[in-house]
Amino acid sequence: MDRVVIHGSCEVRAEEVANVAAAAPEFLAAVEREEGLVAYDLSWDIRNPNVLHLLEHWQSEDAYRVHTDQPHVHAWAQLMKGVAVAPLAAVKSRATAL
């Protein structure tokens, strides 16, 4: 079965970095309770501390689709929309489990 991997990044306005960092643990805790999650990571870029990187790994397309419709995902997307310099730039890939 193919797994789904999402990798992306988003630049946050400098004055909003602390707000995003404060909201991230609750968001991640909610994501980590979802079925079908393999891994979900958020990290700040070392070269540009205003850039937040995202790496998601889901067991299936179905698990990813269910994730995208969760209330905490919609709330996070609204937060990011309000603080981002530009929209999330992301790539969705399929990976075969070894």
Phi, psi and omega per residue, in radians:
M1 nan 2.363 3.109
D2 -1.332 2.395 3.050
R3 -1.686 2.838 -3.136
V4 -1.959 2.298 3.111
V5 -2.188 2.268 3.100
I6 -2.072 2.283 3.041
H7 -2.278 2.280 -3.136
G8 -2.736 3.078 3.093
S9 -2.637 2.735 -3.107
C10 -2.604 2.280 3.080
E11 -1.530 2.253 -3.123
V12 -1.794 2.456 3.057
R13 -0.996 2.400 -3.040
A14 -0.914 -0.706 -3.098
E15 -1.269 -0.131 -3.125
E16 -1.878 -0.090 -3.093
V17 -0.986 -0.799 -3.119
A18 -1.105 -0.651 3.112
N19 -1.151 -0.726 3.108
V20 -1.145 -0.786 3.129
A21 -1.056 -0.633 3.134
A22 -1.253 -0.580 -3.120
A23 -1.435 -0.405 -3.021
A24 -1.054 -0.774 -3.097
P25 -1.029 -0.728 3.114
E26 -1.145 -0.729 3.100
F27 -1.078 -0.840 -3.129
L28 -1.087 -0.676 3.116
A29 -1.065 -0.712 3.110
A30 -1.164 -0.753 3.126
V31 -1.092 -0.712 -3.086
E32 -1.158 -0.263 3.068
R33 -1.518 -0.090 -3.088
E34 -1.363 2.480 3.069
E35 -1.246 2.507 3.079
G36 1.550 -0.005 3.117
L37 -1.384 2.304 3.001
V38 -1.713 -0.853 3.122
A39 -2.790 2.598 3.092
Y40 -2.563 2.053 -3.085
D41 -2.264 2.415 2.962
L42 -2.083 2.387 3.121
S43 -2.620 2.571 3.100
W44 -1.504 2.493 -3.134
D45 -1.273 2.359 3.128
I46 -1.225 -0.646 -3.112
R47 -1.346 -0.566 3.134
N48 -2.360 1.715 -3.036
P49 -1.170 -0.008 3.065
N50 -1.673 -0.052 -3.108
V51 -1.748 2.175 3.112
L52 -1.795 2.209 3.102
H53 -1.738 2.557 -3.134
L54 -2.192 2.351 3.019
L55 -2.383 2.035 3.139
E56 -2.055 2.510 3.093
H57 -2.428 2.047 -3.082
W58 -2.056 2.586 -3.114
Q59 -1.165 -0.448 -3.093
S60 -2.777 2.898 3.049
E61 -1.086 -0.678 3.128
D62 -1.074 -0.776 3.122
A63 -1.081 -0.709 3.121
Y64 -1.130 -0.745 -3.139
R65 -1.087 -0.741 3.099
V66 -1.079 -0.751 3.114
H67 -0.972 -0.810 -3.047
T68 -1.137 -0.256 -3.118
D69 -1.834 0.208 -3.135
Q70 -1.391 2.533 3.133
P71 -1.000 -0.687 -3.131
H72 -1.187 -0.490 3.089
V73 -1.269 -0.725 3.096
H74 -1.112 -0.710 3.119
A75 -1.136 -0.734 3.116
W76 -1.108 -0.752 3.137
A77 -1.074 -0.697 3.105
Q78 -1.135 -0.757 3.102
L79 -1.023 -0.873 -3.087
M80 -1.133 -0.647 3.103
K81 -1.047 -0.623 -3.114
G82 -1.382 -0.302 -3.059
V83 -2.034 -0.143 -3.051
A84 -1.401 2.539 3.022
V85 -1.247 -0.664 3.128
A86 -2.578 2.841 3.136
P87 -1.062 2.751 3.064
L88 -0.943 2.294 3.006
A89 -1.802 2.039 -3.044
A90 -2.461 2.751 3.084
V91 -2.204 2.335 3.088
K92 -1.890 2.244 -3.109
S93 -2.263 2.834 3.019
R94 -1.914 2.459 3.128
A95 -2.325 2.408 3.088
T96 -1.605 2.207 3.128
A97 -1.145 2.394 3.136
L98 -1.548 nan nan
